[in-house]
Amino acid sequence: MEGENMTLFEASKEKEYEIKNLLVEEAVTRRLQALGLNDGVRVRVLNRKKKGALIIKVRGTRLALGKHLSANIEVEEVQPCPV
């Protein structure tokens, strides 16, 4: 199932998304890619904090992203992989 592109900040808790594009400065893009946030990678939103921060799971690791970052990562909703 394919949804339309949205930002990670708009993503719903407990759903799985595929990263489509990183719309941040080059240095930040390189840092996010080093953490495993590359185009085509699946992420799951685990929690949403009050001030806009997201806790996501990517490649078995939990990461916290602030609103500035998550609002500049384009994602598309995908069906979760069967476990």
Sequence and secondary structure as in RCSB ss.txt:
>XXXX:A:sequence
MEGENMTLFEASKEKEYEIKNLLVEEAVTRRLQALGLNDGVRVRVLNRKKKGALIIKVRGTRLALGKHLSANIEV
EEVQPCPV
>XXXX:A:secstr
     EEGGG  TT EEEEEEE S HHHHHHHHHTT  TT EEEEEEE TTS EEEEETTEEEEE HHHHTTEEE
EEE     
